[in-house]
């Protein structure tokens, strides 16, 4: 049964309101002062309150303010009973939190209509609140599941290498899940495979695709593929991951294989930013080499050919791989940053031990004026001793 609270210090008006509304099937509680009305409202949490404006003690405006200030009562429909008809008075009532007004002398049919209207609005508000609470609960469950998925994705990233070849990395998804992925693994004691990929889009779908690619490459389960030949790997990936059957998602990738006996690096790329190979010390542009081959992103077009190139790796060289999220940032004046500026920044911090990534990331965040990245961001460093 719907509960209505009447607050009025006039016994006659109390009686009229009580009898009229009880006859409509409502549960009625009536009190004679504003102070008692506030206490009863807190205790009973009625759906609707009818309160006289002018009362001894605290008046109807103050009662309304106190009730509307209570979180559990803010949605209660509040009708001010008043003989004041001026616009200024109504403005004061609305500012205090009143939802409606009932003029004196009371007209019974208008009273019933305003109560019915108020209860409809109250019930609609209660339903909205229930929906909001349900959505918040579902969101919390989804956030928890995404956090678990994010932890799983991070657990798949490789452990750092140490020794003649050492690695360091940073993985910064734009949300709880991202589409970036990187890995490195020894094909045999002399050949190290290295790659970094970036799936289009963000969130769960992109993360699932990147994990699928990682599992295939790590297990070397592409059919009839020479994993020592980067161009062959990219060709096969393009055949397997057609974007038409992967929800229109494609990915860019840089894939290389390092021969530590010959100190040679063979590589191929598919729409990915170039890898950057820097000498131990940088004195000229010749000490910075950009490693990239022509090729469209994987899955975008079928029957594409990819080519491999190779370079000599000097003692002390460092290879940097990254996704475009680290440099595709807007400065506070909305001027876009670019790859060349990022490579220049990277060269300034190159050589820091164990890696320059903390300084690079802080510099990019300072440049953009933001504490996070709008796109997924991955950084991988490979030092060749």
Helices and strands as residue ranges (DSSP letters): E 3-7, H 11-22, E 27-31, H 34-44, E 48-52, H 60-69, E 77-82, H 87-96, E 100-103, H 108-156, E 165-172, E 180-188, E 191-199, H 204-219, H 230-240, G 243-245, E 251-259, E 264-270, E 275-278, G 285-287, E 288-291, E 309-312, E 318-322, G 324-326, H 339-349, H 357-368, E 377-384
